[in-house]
Amino acid sequence: MGKLSIIKEFWDFLKIRKKIWLAPIVIVLLLLGLIIVATSNTALAPFIYALF
């Protein structure tokens, strides 16, 4: 199973269960997590933490 199949399965779950409204929440949480991980060991970290 690849990453794309997991994403497709999750999307199908959201459609079948009529939980499409959860998609923007999940996307925002993933993006915030990616920003935190990407900037945790760089010189940008103090600036990112100042935003939150």
N, C-alpha and C positions, 0 to 999 in steps of 0.2 A: 504494500500500500504506500502510495506516495503522498506527499503533502497536498497535492491537488485533489486527490480522492477524499481526503479528510475534509477539506473545505467544501467540496461538492456534497458530501454526506451531511455536513452541518447545515448547508443551505437548504437541502431537501427537507431536513428535520424542521427548520424554521417555516418552510412553506406548508408542510403537511399539518403542523400543529398550529398554524396561523399566528406565529410569533415573529412576523417580519419586523415588527417594531423594535425587536431586540438587536437587529443587525447594526444600526448606527451606534448603539452603546458598545457593542463588542468591538467594532472597528476603532472607535475612539480609545477604548482601553488598550487595544493592541498597539495603536500608534503612540500613546503615552509611554507604554512599556518599552517600545523600541527606542524612543527618544532618550529615556532614562538609561537604558543599557548602552546605547551608542555614545552617550556623552559622559558616562560615569568616570572614565579614566582620561579625560582630555582637559584642556585648559578652559573649555566652555562650561564645565560643570558648575562653577560658582554662579554663572549667569543664568543657567537653566534653573538652578535651585532658588534663585531670587524671584523667579516668576511664580513659583508655587509657595 
